[in-house]
């Protein structure tokens, strides 16, 4: 099982948040840096089966809603792959 960690510690800007996602999950440079693109890449092209997100409690207040969207998408992906041979899971730690 391949694991990845996304470190959001002290993230202040949405584009920085998406860049941290891109780098941590080895998404291509052409990653669209929006939530639709995140879903597409996570669901279709991500090689990681377990993702740990740390530092989400330290993001700028303006990004708290984006962190919730990220959680929702990861939960959707977990449910989508639940019955497969390669299930997906995640955790948020702070």
Secondary structure, 3 states (H helix, E strand, C coil): CCEEEEECCCCCCHHHHHHHHHHHCCCCCCCCCCHHHHHHHHHHHCCCCEEEEECHHHCCHHHHHHHHHHHHHHHHHHHHCCCCCCCCEEEEEC
